[in-house]
Amino acid sequence: MDCDNKYDSSDSMIIGTRLRLLPYYHYYLTIILTLLCTCVSAQNVLKLSLVNQESKAPLAAVEVFAEETGQVYESNRKGTLSISSESPTLTLTILAIGFNSRQEVVSLNAPIVEQTIFLRPLQQDLTAVTVIAETEKRAAMTRLRAVEGTAIYAGKKTEVVRLEALTANKATNLARQIYGQVSGLNIYESDDAGLQLSIGGRGLDPNRSASFNTRQNGYDISADVLGYPESYYSPPAEALTEVQVVRGAASLQYGTQFGGLVNFIFREPDPRKKLSFTSRQTIGSNALFTSFNSLSGTVGKVGYYGYFNYKRGDGFRPNSGFNSRNAYLHLDYEVAENSRISLEYTYLDYLAQQAGGLTDAQFYTDPRQSNRTRNWFEVDWQLFNLRWEHRLSDRTNISLNIFGLDAARRAVGFRTNRVSQVDDLSAPRDLIVGEFNNWGAEGRVLHRYQIGERNAVFLLGAKYYKADNTAFQGPGTNGADADFSLAGREFPNYPNQSSFIFPNRNLALFGEHIFYLNDKLSFTPGARFEYIRTESSGTFRRIDFDLAGNPIRDEELPDNRTFERNIFLLGLGLSYRSSEQLEFFANISQNYRSVTFNDIRTVNPSFSVDPDIRDENGYTADAGLRGTLGQVSYTANLFGLRYNDRLGEVLIPEVSIRADGTEVRTGRIIRQRGNIGAAFIYGLESLLEWKALDNKTAGGRPYTLSLFANTSITRSTYTSSEIAGVEGNEVEFIPLLNLKTGLRFGYGNLLGSLQYSYLSEQFTDASNAPQDRADNQSGIVGSIPAYGIMDLSLSYRWKKLSLETGITNLLDEVYFTRRATGYPGPGIIPSAPRALYLTVGVAL
């Protein structure tokens, strides 16, 4: 992007504002921008050209930091950028990977000053350690500062995973390695290929990351942000430059969710080549094979980046093979020096056989066993996005995303709440089909201006979202193949049948503003208004059976509902930068999460849903400090979350119907999902990283060693509940201790990492049911025991070739992270044992 201005939170000259406007509000945008531009005072302009000293070719994507403005500028594809300033001089720091950095002081002695700066390339064959060092140096200038593009992050807890700086198992998206330095994440490890990302934190259900607003390149990728916010698609780590994680205070800009934001940032077109090619081929345990191939480049004003990713494997359990194909294409066109249009398309389809869940007794007898041979899961995902980015001036940026989703998920299988029960091969399988068709538009404007002698930044934005989704449940075939068709009239008494449509509408208006009280202190108030209309229209079939299994009542019932809400959320962030090495931050923000109709109407033999289920609300707060002390960098913060009407699960006795219509308990226990009560969660999160070594040998070979400790200590309690036996209990999905620690090292072209992850025991329901290892019935009841896993990764680079290898779960820990109440269970879903992988890559 041409001259995308970025601001460092350490400078009081930073100002940022976002405005998201619907396309048909363009006349409001024109009026606002006309008013804003009147406050821009006369300035001198530096037109800078960046050139390769050896080839004399223009250099794109060079970052230039201007000390007087506190901004970072980036050269466009012609190697040029412009800087406006009222200062008579500009002190510039110039950074480009593969080139020597330099500083320049330029005098603005005329209204327009033109200057060319030549950068000298570093040695052509850089060692892996040098490349990582250059990447980290550059990334320190492009982290989530107070203002990024058309977004404000001042006073918020933000974490950025830089993929280039990681030595990890990227081929399988190994989440515990990739997110090893993101504090407090609880991760479901349900497959061994990284087909889905399931993360939670601070008591949020990790299932398909449904408590986060998940985006790629700034636009939504989940099934339905309101009605079904689950992410069945996860981008491959090999295609990403970074992953941005913003905690609960992101609710004002990205949605109302308690979790906050997870934003996957893809690689962009190579600005310095017409064609570059990358290929990575991986083999691993359990017949794993992945192939990642990408093309990138810039031709004139057009840039392109695309990849194709193929994965297959047999899984570490019987009946758990998978096959996945994922493709992505990005095209952008530089309309003018300050304007760019981009188009993105993402395609994913995968088919996975599901080995089913286990009881506790089965798991501890043999965690690799499976008694489900007919369970299958399929996903088709197509994402579209059109983005326009425009810089009206050095003070004003605008952006507009128009995005859409055309997707489906299908599941078929035998899933009784008697997990140990042998599958009746003549019986029908449960079939669930969901189709998701939605589109939306999000516009933002960010403007920098002055209040007296102080700079200020504000962001305004708007988002419109429309979803028309369908859900169907009924009898599937009694075959063993991946057949997702309806069985028809073969099984007239099949109990789990429903058909619904879910038309959802959402309009959101939001804004944030940074006020700088002095050179060190700023505060950022914000607000978000949401209009939400969720509808459910359809029928479900109710069939009651007596204890002998005979149907005694069979009726089809309509269920049409319309919920309208008007929600207003407020938030405030504070930042105090006492020095360049130390910043204090704090924030508080309201949150809201709507009930999903799809969850309500899906019939599940392992759990029921309270018919009076309702939305939850509350707030999140953080207060902490971050900085550096010598070779040690650190972040530490306290946090608190308040949930009202928290959604969760409790254990209740199952009830059946006698022939005379009376109810009787079967003696089995099932889960019920509903509003458990009010809960409070609080804790301490910290990340320490010590760069112990960073030097060169006498022969000039670089070496490095760093150690890190990512620690989260969390306590929780249900403060009130109308359900007996819940008040005073701990909140589910919260280990007291969540620790990830390790070291990263490098010598010349050899890089490596060793990481250890430990989570203490955690409950899976509000009843705080303990684990029963002798349980031979359900597998869905009980806690998750503590576990610890160690992972080793190594990589070696020689010219254009790279070799990566490693051992995951090095100590071969037998553990599980999930008790599934539906697919892919029900029951305990074992996590992967020790496995090896080998990746061969080439970059041309």
ZABA-788668 format. One record per residue (C-alpha): residue in one letter; x, y, z. Coordinates in steps of 0.5 Angstrom, whole numbers, padded with zeros to 4 digits, always signed. Example, Ala and Ser with C-alpha at 12.3 -4.5 7.8 and 13.67 -1.06 7.14 Angstrom:
<rs>
A+0025-0009+0016/S+0027-0002+0014/
</rs>
This chain:
<rs>
M+0000+0000+0000/D+0003+0007-0002/C+0005+0011+0004/D+0001+0008+0009/N+0002+0012+0015/K+0003+0008+0022/Y+0004+0011+0029/D+0008+0009+0035/S+0004+0009+0041/S+0011+0012+0045/D+0010+0019+0041/S+0005+0024+0043/M+0004+0027+0036/I+0000+0021+0034/I-0007+0021+0032/G-0012+0016+0029/T-0019+0016+0028/R-0024+0011+0024/L-0030+0011+0021/R-0034+0006+0018/L-0039+0008+0013/L-0044+0004+0009/P-0044+0005+0001/Y-0050+0009+0001/Y-0048+0014+0006/H-0043+0017+0002/Y-0046+0024+0002/Y-0044+0024+0010/L-0037+0022+0008/T-0036+0027+0004/I-0039+0033+0008/I-0035+0030+0014/L-0028+0030+0010/T-0030+0037+0007/L-0030+0039+0015/L-0024+0036+0017/C-0020+0038+0011/T-0021+0045+0013/C-0016+0044+0020/V-0010+0042+0016/S-0005+0048+0016/A+0000+0050+0011/Q+0006+0045+0011/N+0012+0043+0007/V+0013+0037+0003/L+0019+0032+0002/K+0018+0028-0004/L+0023+0022-0002/S+0026+0017-0007/L+0029+0010-0005/V+0034+0007-0010/N+0038+0001-0010/Q+0045+0003-0010/E+0048-0003-0014/S+0042-0004-0019/K+0039+0003-0019/A+0033+0000-0018/P+0027+0003-0014/L+0026+0000-0008/A+0019-0001-0005/A+0016-0003+0002/V+0022+0001+0005/E+0020+0004+0012/V+0022+0011+0014/F+0021+0014+0021/A+0020+0021+0021/E+0022+0023+0029/E+0019+0030+0028/T+0012+0027+0026/G+0012+0021+0030/Q+0010+0017+0024/V+0012+0011+0020/Y+0012+0012+0012/E+0012+0006+0007/S+0015+0007+0000/N+0010+0005-0006/R+0012+0001-0012/K+0016+0006-0015/G+0020+0007-0009/T+0017+0014-0007/L+0014+0017-0001/S+0012+0024+0001/I+0012+0027+0008/S+0008+0033+0010/S+0011+0037+0016/E+0011+0044+0019/S+0018+0043+0022/P+0024+0046+0018/T+0028+0039+0019/L+0026+0032+0018/T+0030+0027+0022/L+0029+0020+0018/T+0031+0013+0020/I+0030+0008+0014/L+0030+0001+0014/A+0029-0005+0009/I+0030-0012+0010/G+0037-0014+0006/F+0039-0007+0006/N+0044-0003+0011/S+0039+0002+0015/R+0041+0009+0015/Q+0039+0016+0018/E+0038+0022+0014/V+0037+0029+0017/V+0033+0033+0011/S+0032+0041+0011/L+0025+0043+0009/N+0027+0050+0006/A+0022+0050+0000/P+0015+0048+0000/I+0017+0042-0004/V+0023+0038-0003/E+0025+0033-0007/Q+0031+0028-0005/T+0034+0021-0007/I+0037+0016-0002/F+0041+0010-0004/L+0041+0004+0000/R+0047-0001+0000/P+0045-0008+0000/L+0048-0013+0005/Q+0051-0019+0003/Q+0047-0023-0002/D+0047-0030+0002/L+0045-0028+0009/T+0045-0033+0014/A+0038-0035+0017/V+0040-0032+0024/T+0041-0025+0020/V+0035-0026+0017/I+0031-0027+0023/A+0035-0021+0027/E+0033-0016+0021/T+0026-0019+0021/E+0025-0017+0029/K+0029-0011+0028/R+0024-0009+0023/A+0018-0012+0026/A+0019-0008+0033/M+0017-0002+0028/T+0011-0005+0026/R+0008-0008+0032/L+0001-0005+0034/R+0002+0002+0036/A-0003+0007+0038/V-0005+0008+0031/E-0005+0003+0025/G-0008+0004+0018/T-0015+0006+0020/A-0015+0003+0027/I-0014+0005+0034/Y-0010+0001+0039/A-0008+0006+0044/G-0009+0003+0051/K-0011-0004+0049/K-0007-0010+0050/T-0005-0013+0043/E-0001-0019+0042/V+0003-0020+0035/V+0005-0027+0033/R+0011-0026+0027/L+0011-0032+0023/E+0018-0030+0020/A+0021-0030+0027/L+0018-0037+0029/T+0022-0044+0028/A+0015-0048+0029/N+0011-0054+0025/K+0008-0049+0021/A+0006-0054+0016/T+0000-0057+0021/N-0001-0050+0024/L+0001-0053+0031/A-0003-0048+0035/R+0001-0049+0042/Q+0007-0047+0038/I+0005-0041+0034/Y+0001-0038+0039/G+0006-0040+0045/Q+0007-0033+0047/V+0000-0030+0047/S-0002-0030+0054/G-0007-0035+0057/L-0010-0038+0051/N-0013-0045+0052/I-0013-0049+0046/Y-0017-0055+0043/E-0012-0060+0040/S-0017-0065+0036/D-0014-0066+0030/D-0006-0067+0028/A-0007-0063+0021/G-0009-0056+0024/L-0015-0056+0020/Q-0019-0052+0025/L-0017-0047+0030/S-0020-0047+0037/I-0018-0042+0042/G-0021-0039+0048/G-0018-0035+0054/R-0020-0032+0060/G-0026-0038+0061/L-0028-0037+0054/D-0030-0044+0050/P-0025-0045+0045/N-0029-0049+0041/R-0028-0046+0034/S-0026-0040+0037/A-0033-0038+0037/S-0032-0033+0043/F-0027-0028+0038/N-0028-0024+0032/T-0024-0028+0027/R-0022-0024+0021/Q-0017-0025+0015/N-0014-0018+0013/G-0019-0014+0017/Y-0026-0018+0014/D-0030-0023+0018/I-0029-0031+0016/S-0033-0034+0021/A-0040-0038+0019/D-0044-0032+0022/V-0042-0027+0026/L-0049-0026+0030/G-0052-0033+0029/Y-0047-0038+0029/P-0040-0035+0030/E-0036-0041+0029/S-0029-0041+0025/Y-0029-0048+0021/Y-0023-0045+0016/S-0016-0043+0019/P-0011-0040+0014/P-0005-0044+0013/A+0001-0041+0017/E+0006-0042+0011/A+0002-0036+0008/L+0002-0031+0014/T+0006-0026+0016/E+0003-0025+0023/V-0003-0026+0027/Q-0006-0020+0031/V-0009-0021+0038/V-0013-0016+0041/R-0017-0017+0048/G-0024-0016+0050/A-0023-0008+0049/A-0023-0010+0041/S-0031-0010+0042/L-0032-0003+0040/Q-0029-0003+0034/Y-0029-0011+0031/G-0036-0013+0035/T-0039-0014+0041/Q-0035-0021+0043/F-0032-0022+0050/G-0026-0025+0047/G-0024-0019+0042/L-0020-0020+0036/V-0016-0025+0032/N-0014-0022+0025/F-0010-0027+0020/I-0005-0022+0016/F-0003-0025+0009/R+0003-0024+0005/E+0003-0019+0000/P+0005-0019-0007/D+0013-0018-0007/P+0014-0011-0009/R+0021-0012-0012/K+0020-0018-0017/K+0015-0019-0023/L+0015-0027-0021/S+0017-0030-0014/F+0016-0037-0013/T+0016-0041-0006/S+0014-0049-0005/R+0014-0053+0001/Q+0013-0060+0002/T+0012-0064+0008/I+0012-0071+0010/G+0010-0073+0017/S+0008-0079+0022/N+0001-0082+0020/A+0002-0082+0013/L+0002-0074+0013/F+0003-0070+0007/T+0002-0063+0006/S+0004-0059+0000/F+0004-0051+0000/N+0006-0047-0007/S+0005-0040-0008/L+0007-0035-0013/S+0008-0027-0012/G+0010-0021-0015/T+0009-0014-0018/V+0008-0012-0025/G+0007-0005-0027/K+0001-0002-0022/V-0002-0009-0021/G+0001-0014-0015/Y-0001-0021-0014/Y+0000-0026-0009/G-0003-0033-0009/Y-0002-0040-0006/F-0005-0047-0006/N-0005-0052+0000/Y-0006-0059+0000/K-0006-0064+0006/R-0008-0071+0007/G-0006-0076+0013/D-0009-0082+0016/G-0009-0079+0023/F-0006-0082+0029/R-0013-0086+0031/P-0017-0091+0026/N-0022-0088+0022/S-0019-0081+0022/G-0016-0080+0015/F-0017-0073+0012/N-0016-0069+0005/S-0016-0062+0005/R-0015-0057-0001/N-0014-0049+0000/A-0013-0044-0005/Y-0012-0036-0004/L-0011-0031-0009/H-0010-0023-0008/L-0010-0018-0013/D-0009-0011-0012/Y-0008-0005-0017/E-0005+0002-0015/V-0010+0007-0018/A-0006+0013-0016/E+0000+0014-0011/N-0005+0015-0005/S-0010+0010-0007/R-0011+0002-0008/I-0016-0003-0010/S-0015-0010-0008/L-0019-0016-0009/E-0019-0023-0005/Y-0022-0030-0006/T-0021-0036-0001/Y-0023-0043-0003/L-0023-0049+0002/D-0026-0056+0002/Y-0024-0061+0006/L-0027-0068+0008/A-0025-0072+0015/Q-0027-0078+0018/Q-0028-0077+0025/A-0026-0083+0030/G-0031-0081+0035/G-0030-0080+0043/L-0028-0084+0048/T-0030-0086+0055/D-0025-0085+0061/A-0024-0092+0062/Q-0023-0093+0054/F-0018-0087+0054/Y-0014-0090+0059/T-0014-0097+0057/D-0012-0095+0050/P-0013-0087+0047/R-0012-0089+0040/Q-0018-0094+0039/S-0024-0092+0036/N-0031-0095+0035/R-0034-0091+0030/T-0033-0093+0023/R-0038-0088+0020/N-0037-0081+0022/W-0036-0076+0017/F-0035-0069+0017/E-0034-0064+0010/V-0033-0057+0010/D-0034-0052+0003/W-0032-0045+0004/Q-0031-0039-0001/L-0029-0032+0002/F-0030-0026-0002/N-0027-0019-0001/L-0026-0012-0005/R-0022-0007-0001/W-0021+0000-0002/E-0016+0004+0001/H-0015+0012+0000/R-0010+0017+0003/L-0014+0024+0003/S-0008+0027+0006/D-0002+0026+0011/R-0008+0027+0016/T-0014+0023+0014/N-0014+0015+0011/I-0021+0012+0009/S-0022+0004+0008/L-0028+0000+0005/N-0029-0007+0006/I-0034-0011+0002/F-0034-0018+0004/G-0038-0024+0003/L-0039-0032+0005/D-0042-0038+0001/A-0040-0044+0005/A-0043-0050+0008/R-0041-0055+0013/R-0044-0062+0013/A-0044-0068+0019/V-0046-0075+0019/G-0045-0080+0024/F-0047-0085+0030/R-0047-0080+0036/T-0051-0083+0042/N-0049-0081+0049/R-0047-0088+0051/V-0040-0087+0048/S-0038-0094+0049/Q-0044-0097+0045/V-0042-0101+0039/D-0045-0097+0033/D-0051-0101+0030/L-0049-0101+0023/S-0056-0102+0020/A-0059-0096+0024/P-0059-0089+0020/R-0054-0084+0022/D-0055-0077+0024/L-0055-0072+0019/I-0053-0064+0020/V-0053-0059+0014/G-0051-0052+0015/E-0051-0047+0009/F-0048-0040+0010/N-0049-0034+0005/N-0048-0027+0008/W-0045-0021+0006/G-0043-0014+0009/A-0039-0008+0008/E-0035-0004+0013/G-0032+0003+0012/R-0028+0007+0017/V-0024+0014+0017/L-0019+0016+0021/H-0017+0023+0022/R-0011+0027+0025/Y-0012+0034+0028/Q-0010+0039+0033/I-0013+0041+0039/G-0009+0047+0041/E-0002+0045+0041/R-0004+0038+0042/N-0005+0033+0037/A-0011+0028+0037/V-0014+0022+0033/F-0021+0020+0032/L-0024+0014+0028/L-0031+0013+0026/G-0034+0007+0023/A-0040+0003+0020/K-0042-0004+0019/Y-0047-0007+0015/Y-0048-0015+0016/K-0054-0019+0012/A-0054-0027+0013/D-0059-0032+0010/N-0057-0038+0013/T-0060-0045+0013/A-0060-0051+0018/F-0063-0058+0017/Q-0062-0064+0021/G-0065-0071+0020/P-0064-0079+0018/G-0058-0080+0014/T-0056-0086+0010/N-0054-0093+0014/G-0048-0094+0010/A-0041-0093+0012/D-0038-0088+0007/A-0038-0080+0006/D-0045-0080+0004/F-0049-0073+0006/S-0056-0074+0003/L-0062-0075+0007/A-0065-0082+0008/G-0072-0081+0006/R-0077-0085+0008/E-0073-0091+0010/F-0073-0089+0018/P-0080-0086+0019/N-0079-0085+0027/Y-0072-0082+0027/P-0073-0077+0033/N-0068-0072+0031/Q-0071-0068+0025/S-0071-0060+0024/S-0071-0055+0018/F-0070-0048+0019/I-0068-0041+0016/F-0064-0036+0020/P-0064-0029+0017/N-0060-0024+0021/R-0059-0017+0020/N-0054-0012+0024/L-0052-0005+0023/A-0046-0002+0027/L-0044+0005+0028/F-0037+0006+0032/G-0032+0011+0034/E-0026+0012+0038/H-0022+0018+0040/I-0014+0019+0042/F-0013+0025+0047/Y-0006+0027+0049/L-0006+0031+0055/N+0002+0031+0055/D+0008+0028+0052/K+0007+0022+0056/L-0001+0021+0058/S-0007+0020+0053/F-0014+0017+0054/T-0018+0014+0049/P-0026+0014+0050/G-0030+0010+0045/A-0037+0007+0044/R-0041+0002+0039/F-0048+0002+0037/E-0051-0004+0035/Y-0058-0006+0032/I-0059-0013+0032/R-0065-0017+0029/T-0064-0025+0029/E-0070-0029+0026/S-0071-0036+0026/S-0077-0039+0022/G-0078-0047+0021/T-0080-0053+0024/F-0078-0059+0028/R-0081-0066+0029/R-0082-0068+0036/I-0082-0076+0037/D-0083-0079+0045/F-0082-0086+0046/D-0084-0090+0052/L-0078-0094+0056/A-0079-0100+0051/G-0077-0095+0045/N-0084-0095+0042/P-0087-0088+0039/I-0092-0085+0043/R-0093-0078+0040/D-0090-0076+0034/E-0092-0068+0032/E-0089-0063+0027/L-0088-0056+0031/P-0087-0049+0028/D-0082-0045+0032/N-0082-0038+0029/R-0078-0033+0033/T-0076-0025+0032/F-0071-0022+0037/E-0069-0015+0036/R-0064-0011+0040/N-0061-0004+0041/I-0054-0005+0044/F-0050+0001+0046/L-0043-0001+0049/L-0038+0004+0052/G-0030+0004+0053/L-0024+0007+0056/G-0017+0006+0055/L-0011+0010+0058/S-0004+0010+0056/Y+0002+0013+0060/R+0009+0013+0057/S+0014+0014+0062/S+0020+0013+0058/E+0022+0010+0051/Q+0023+0003+0055/L+0016+0003+0060/E+0009+0004+0058/F+0003+0003+0063/F-0004+0002+0060/A-0011+0000+0062/N-0018-0001+0059/I-0025-0003+0061/S-0030-0004+0055/Q-0037-0007+0055/N-0039-0013+0052/Y-0045-0017+0049/R-0046-0024+0046/S-0052-0026+0043/V-0055-0033+0043/T-0055-0037+0037/F-0061-0040+0034/N-0057-0046+0031/D-0055-0048+0038/I-0062-0048+0040/R-0065-0052+0035/T-0060-0057+0034/V-0062-0064+0037/N-0057-0067+0041/P-0057-0074+0045/S-0052-0072+0049/F-0054-0065+0052/S-0061-0061+0052/V-0062-0053+0051/D-0066-0049+0056/P-0072-0046+0052/D-0071-0040+0056/I-0064-0039+0054/R-0062-0031+0053/D-0056-0027+0051/E-0050-0025+0056/N-0047-0019+0057/G-0042-0016+0062/Y-0035-0012+0061/T-0027-0014+0061/A-0022-0010+0064/D-0014-0010+0063/A-0009-0006+0067/G-0001-0007+0066/L+0006-0005+0064/R+0010-0007+0058/G+0017-0005+0056/T+0024-0007+0056/L+0030-0007+0061/G+0037-0008+0058/Q+0036-0015+0054/V+0029-0017+0057/S+0023-0015+0054/Y+0017-0016+0059/T+0009-0015+0059/A+0005-0016+0065/N-0002-0014+0067/L-0008-0016+0071/F-0015-0017+0068/G-0022-0018+0070/L-0028-0020+0066/R-0035-0020+0069/Y-0041-0024+0066/N-0048-0023+0067/D-0053-0029+0065/R-0046-0033+0063/L-0048-0039+0058/G-0045-0045+0060/E-0047-0053+0062/V-0049-0056+0068/L-0051-0064+0069/I-0058-0066+0070/P-0061-0073+0070/E-0064-0075+0063/V-0072-0076+0063/S-0076-0081+0059/I-0083-0081+0057/R-0088-0087+0060/A-0093-0090+0056/D-0098-0087+0060/G-0095-0080+0059/T-0091-0079+0065/E-0084-0077+0066/V-0079-0082+0069/R-0071-0081+0070/T-0067-0086+0066/G-0061-0086+0071/R-0057-0083+0066/I-0054-0076+0066/I-0054-0071+0061/R-0051-0064+0060/Q-0056-0058+0059/R-0054-0051+0056/G-0057-0045+0059/N-0056-0038+0063/I-0052-0041+0069/G-0051-0034+0072/A-0047-0029+0074/A-0039-0030+0074/F-0033-0026+0075/I-0026-0028+0072/Y-0019-0025+0074/G-0012-0026+0074/L-0005-0024+0072/E-0002-0025+0065/S+0006-0024+0064/L+0011-0025+0058/L+0018-0025+0060/E+0023-0026+0054/W+0031-0025+0055/K+0036-0025+0049/A+0041-0028+0053/L+0046-0028+0047/D+0046-0024+0040/N+0053-0024+0037/K+0058-0027+0032/T+0064-0031+0033/A+0071-0029+0031/G+0070-0032+0024/G+0064-0027+0023/R+0058-0033+0024/P+0052-0030+0028/Y+0049-0034+0034/T+0043-0032+0038/L+0040-0035+0044/S+0033-0033+0047/L+0029-0035+0053/F+0022-0034+0054/A+0016-0035+0060/N+0009-0034+0058/T+0005-0035+0065/S-0003-0034+0066/I-0005-0035+0073/T-0013-0035+0073/R-0018-0035+0078/S-0026-0035+0077/T-0032-0036+0081/Y-0040-0036+0080/T-0042-0030+0084/S-0050-0032+0083/S-0054-0037+0080/E-0061-0040+0080/I-0059-0047+0079/A-0057-0051+0085/G-0050-0053+0087/V-0047-0047+0082/E-0046-0041+0086/G-0039-0041+0089/N-0036-0046+0083/E-0031-0045+0079/V-0032-0043+0071/E-0031-0048+0066/F-0025-0048+0061/I-0020-0044+0066/P-0014-0048+0069/L-0011-0044+0075/L-0004-0044+0071/N-0003-0044+0064/L+0005-0044+0062/K+0009-0044+0056/T+0016-0043+0056/G+0022-0045+0052/L+0028-0042+0048/R+0030-0041+0041/F+0037-0041+0039/G+0041-0040+0032/Y+0048-0041+0029/G+0049-0039+0022/N+0044-0042+0018/L+0041-0047+0024/L+0035-0045+0028/G+0032-0048+0033/S+0026-0048+0039/L+0024-0052+0045/Q+0018-0051+0048/Y+0014-0054+0054/S+0007-0052+0055/Y+0003-0054+0062/L-0004-0053+0064/S-0007-0055+0070/E-0014-0058+0071/Q-0020-0055+0069/F-0027-0056+0069/T-0032-0057+0063/D-0038-0056+0066/A-0041-0051+0072/S-0043-0057+0076/N-0035-0058+0077/A-0036-0065+0076/P-0029-0069+0078/Q-0026-0074+0073/D-0028-0081+0074/R-0023-0086+0071/A-0028-0092+0071/D-0033-0088+0067/N-0035-0093+0062/Q-0042-0090+0060/S-0041-0082+0057/G-0034-0079+0057/I-0038-0072+0057/V-0038-0072+0064/G-0032-0069+0068/S-0026-0065+0069/I-0020-0065+0064/P-0013-0067+0068/A-0007-0063+0068/Y-0002-0064+0062/G+0005-0062+0060/I+0007-0062+0053/M+0014-0061+0050/D+0016-0059+0042/L+0022-0059+0039/S+0023-0056+0032/L+0030-0054+0028/S+0031-0051+0021/Y+0037-0050+0016/R+0038-0046+0010/W+0042-0046+0005/K+0042-0041-0001/K+0035-0042-0004/L+0033-0049+0000/S+0031-0050+0007/L+0030-0056+0011/E+0026-0056+0017/T+0024-0062+0022/G+0022-0063+0029/I+0018-0068+0034/T+0012-0066+0037/N+0010-0068+0044/L+0017-0070+0045/L+0016-0074+0051/D+0010-0077+0048/E+0005-0075+0054/V-0002-0078+0054/Y-0007-0073+0055/F-0014-0070+0052/T-0016-0062+0052/R-0023-0063+0050/R-0030-0067+0052/A-0034-0066+0046/T-0042-0066+0047/G-0043-0067+0039/Y-0038-0068+0033/P-0033-0070+0033/G-0035-0074+0039/P-0039-0075+0044/G-0034-0076+0049/I-0026-0075+0050/I-0023-0073+0044/P-0015-0076+0045/S-0010-0071+0043/A-0004-0073+0038/P+0002-0077+0041/R+0009-0076+0039/A+0010-0075+0032/L+0015-0073+0027/Y+0015-0068+0021/L+0020-0066+0015/T+0019-0060+0011/V+0023-0059+0004/G+0023-0052+0002/V+0025-0047-0004/A+0024-0040-0005/L+0026-0037-0012/
</rs>
